[in-house]
Amino acid sequence: MMFAFISPLQIKDDWPGYSLDLFSYPAHYSGDLDCVIIPHGVIMDRTERLARNIMDDLGDHAIVVLCVLKGGYQFCADLVDRIKDLSHNSNRTIPMTVHFIRLKSYLNDESTEDLHILGGEDLSFLAGKNVLVVEGIVGTGKTMKTLLKHVEAFGPKMIKVAGLLVKRVLHSSACVPDYVGFEIPNRFVVGYALDYNEYFRDLNHICVISNTGKMKYKI
């Protein structure tokens, strides 16, 4: 099976983002954000493009979608919806089942070495299946590399990864998803289910958290 690599939409390091005044966002986050880096509408358009790429590559092949919680749940839900819409209006279709696992490796804005995989202890049902791992954001790639090694141990037929965001970071493990929405600068972003200590998941846009926001919600 041949797969075409589609380049991510790159957001440059010197991109200042959009002013918060241009968008609606929850008033309880006033002062907690620096800027909107990716508006919700742009996220949705890009997600539809990724769904089309997945349909082109995997159409007529049943897949198990492995949604990485919690940061990936909104992207996964919207991506699956777009794939379903395309399946309903095409001669090709992708039968899908969805399974959820949770990864936890962050404390405040720092990734730790201690990775917990919750709900993924027994993935034996993936044996011989086509798996699409859906993640909200990939940083150094260490977490994703560990997860993929864990999934591979259960003998799936194929593993593909869809990541909404990939950060440009030093010392990357080069674990780049097969389907990438946006390549972004190495800044701590929140919103669209991405959090800082469980806050900001209720924000539609992807934004850069301010220093004030980090201090306010630090644990």
C-alpha positions as CSV (number, residue, x, y, z in Angstrom):
1,M,0.0,0.0,0.0
2,M,1.5,3.3,-1.1
3,F,1.0,6.5,1.1
4,A,1.6,10.1,-0.1
5,F,3.3,12.3,2.4
6,I,1.5,15.6,2.8
7,S,3.5,18.4,4.3
8,P,2.1,20.1,7.5
9,L,1.0,23.7,7.5
10,Q,4.0,25.5,9.1
11,I,3.7,28.3,11.5
12,K,7.0,30.2,11.6
13,D,8.9,30.9,14.8
14,D,8.5,34.7,14.5
15,W,4.7,34.4,14.0
16,P,3.2,36.7,16.7
17,G,-0.2,35.1,16.5
18,Y,-3.6,36.9,16.3
19,S,-4.7,39.4,18.9
20,L,-7.1,38.0,21.4
21,D,-9.4,41.0,20.7
22,L,-10.2,39.5,17.3
23,F,-11.9,36.4,18.7
24,S,-14.4,35.3,21.3
25,Y,-13.0,33.3,24.2
26,P,-14.2,32.5,27.8
27,A,-13.9,35.6,30.0
28,H,-12.6,33.5,32.8
29,Y,-9.3,33.2,30.9
30,S,-8.8,37.0,30.5
31,G,-5.1,37.8,31.1
32,D,-4.2,34.1,31.0
33,L,-3.4,34.0,27.2
34,D,-0.8,35.8,25.0
35,C,-2.4,35.3,21.6
36,V,-4.4,33.0,19.3
37,I,-2.0,30.9,17.3
38,I,-4.5,28.8,15.4
39,P,-8.2,29.9,15.2
40,H,-10.9,27.2,15.5
41,G,-12.1,27.6,11.9
42,V,-8.6,27.0,10.6
43,I,-8.3,23.9,12.8
44,M,-11.6,22.5,11.3
45,D,-10.5,23.2,7.7
46,R,-7.2,21.5,8.2
47,T,-8.8,18.5,10.0
48,E,-11.1,18.0,6.9
49,R,-8.0,18.0,4.7
50,L,-6.4,15.3,6.9
51,A,-9.6,13.3,6.8
52,R,-9.4,13.4,3.0
53,N,-5.8,12.2,3.0
54,I,-6.7,9.4,5.3
55,M,-9.6,8.4,3.1
56,D,-7.3,8.4,0.1
57,D,-4.8,6.1,1.8
58,L,-7.0,3.9,3.9
59,G,-10.3,3.9,2.1
60,D,-12.0,0.4,2.1
61,H,-9.8,-0.8,5.0
62,A,-11.3,-1.2,8.4
63,I,-9.3,0.6,11.1
64,V,-9.2,0.9,14.9
65,V,-8.8,4.5,15.9
66,L,-6.8,4.8,19.1
67,C,-7.6,8.1,20.6
68,V,-5.0,9.5,23.0
69,L,-6.7,11.3,25.9
70,K,-7.1,13.8,27.1
71,G,-5.5,16.3,24.8
72,G,-6.4,14.4,21.6
73,Y,-10.1,13.9,22.3
74,Q,-11.5,17.0,20.4
75,F,-9.2,16.5,17.4
76,C,-10.1,12.8,17.3
77,A,-13.8,13.5,17.5
78,D,-13.7,16.0,14.7
79,L,-11.4,13.9,12.6
80,V,-13.7,10.8,12.9
81,D,-16.7,13.0,12.1
82,R,-15.0,14.3,8.9
83,I,-14.0,10.7,7.8
84,K,-17.6,9.6,8.4
85,D,-19.0,12.5,6.3
86,L,-16.6,11.5,3.5
87,S,-17.6,7.9,3.8
88,H,-21.3,8.8,3.5
89,N,-20.7,10.7,0.3
90,S,-18.2,8.4,-1.5
91,N,-17.9,5.0,-3.1
92,R,-15.1,4.3,-0.7
93,T,-15.6,3.8,3.0
94,I,-13.6,3.3,6.2
95,P,-15.3,1.1,8.8
96,M,-14.0,2.4,12.2
97,T,-14.1,1.5,15.8
98,V,-12.7,3.8,18.5
99,H,-10.7,2.9,21.6
100,F,-9.4,5.4,24.2
101,I,-6.2,5.4,26.1
102,R,-4.7,8.1,28.3
103,L,-1.2,9.3,28.5
104,K,0.1,11.4,31.4
105,S,3.6,12.8,31.4
106,Y,3.4,16.5,32.1
107,L,3.7,18.5,35.3
108,N,2.9,22.2,34.8
109,D,4.6,22.9,31.4
110,E,7.4,20.4,31.7
111,S,7.4,16.8,30.3
112,T,8.6,14.2,32.8
113,E,10.3,10.9,32.2
114,D,7.4,9.1,34.1
115,L,4.9,8.1,31.4
116,H,1.6,6.4,32.4
117,I,-0.5,4.6,29.8
118,L,-4.0,4.2,31.2
119,G,-6.5,2.0,29.4
120,G,-3.7,0.4,27.3
121,E,-2.6,-2.4,29.5
122,D,-4.3,-5.0,27.3
123,L,-4.5,-4.1,23.6
124,S,-4.6,-7.6,22.4
125,F,-7.7,-6.8,20.2
126,L,-5.4,-4.8,18.0
127,A,-3.7,-8.0,16.7
128,G,-3.9,-8.1,12.9
129,K,-5.7,-4.8,12.8
130,N,-5.0,-1.5,11.0
131,V,-4.5,1.1,13.7
132,L,-4.7,4.9,13.5
133,V,-3.3,6.6,16.6
134,V,-4.8,10.1,17.1
135,E,-2.9,12.5,19.2
136,G,-3.4,16.2,19.9
137,I,0.3,17.3,20.0
138,V,3.7,15.8,19.6
139,G,6.7,17.5,21.1
140,T,10.1,15.7,21.4
141,G,8.4,12.5,20.2
142,K,9.6,10.5,23.2
143,T,6.1,9.9,24.5
144,M,4.8,8.9,21.0
145,K,7.8,6.6,20.5
146,T,7.1,4.8,23.8
147,L,3.4,4.5,23.0
148,L,4.1,3.1,19.5
149,K,6.5,0.5,20.9
150,H,3.8,-0.5,23.4
151,V,1.2,-0.8,20.6
152,E,3.5,-2.8,18.3
153,A,3.9,-5.4,21.0
154,F,0.3,-6.5,20.4
155,G,0.9,-7.4,16.7
156,P,-1.2,-4.9,14.7
157,K,-1.1,-5.3,10.9
158,M,-0.3,-1.6,10.4
159,I,0.1,1.5,12.6
160,K,-0.4,5.1,11.3
161,V,-0.4,8.3,13.4
162,A,-2.4,11.4,13.0
163,G,-1.2,14.4,15.0
164,L,-2.9,17.8,15.0
165,L,0.3,19.7,16.1
166,V,4.0,18.9,16.0
167,K,6.4,21.2,17.8
168,R,9.8,22.2,16.4
169,V,12.0,21.2,19.3
170,L,15.7,20.4,19.9
171,H,16.6,16.8,20.6
172,S,13.5,15.5,18.7
173,S,13.3,11.7,18.4
174,A,12.2,12.2,14.8
175,C,8.9,10.4,15.6
176,V,6.8,12.4,13.1
177,P,3.1,11.5,12.6
178,D,2.0,10.2,9.2
179,Y,-0.7,12.9,9.1
180,V,0.2,16.3,10.6
181,G,-2.1,19.3,10.9
182,F,0.3,22.0,11.9
183,E,4.0,22.4,12.6
184,I,4.4,25.0,15.3
185,P,7.1,26.8,17.3
186,N,8.3,25.4,20.6
187,R,5.8,27.4,22.7
188,F,3.3,26.0,25.3
189,V,-0.1,26.0,23.7
190,V,-3.5,25.4,25.1
191,G,-7.1,25.1,23.9
192,Y,-9.0,22.7,21.7
193,A,-8.7,20.1,24.5
194,L,-5.0,20.8,25.1
195,D,-4.6,21.8,28.8
196,Y,-2.3,23.3,31.4
197,N,-3.0,21.3,34.6
198,E,-6.6,20.5,33.3
199,Y,-7.4,24.1,32.5
200,F,-8.1,25.6,29.0
201,R,-9.7,22.4,27.5
202,D,-12.9,24.5,27.1
203,L,-11.2,27.0,24.8
204,N,-12.0,26.5,21.1
205,H,-8.9,28.2,19.6
206,I,-5.3,27.1,20.1
207,C,-3.6,29.8,22.1
208,V,-0.3,30.5,23.7
209,I,-0.6,30.6,27.5
210,S,0.8,33.7,29.2
211,N,3.2,33.7,32.1
212,T,0.4,35.0,34.3
213,G,-1.7,32.0,33.2
214,K,1.1,29.6,34.1
215,M,1.5,31.1,37.6
216,K,-2.3,31.2,38.2
217,Y,-2.8,27.5,37.5
218,K,0.5,26.1,38.6
219,I,0.5,23.1,41.0
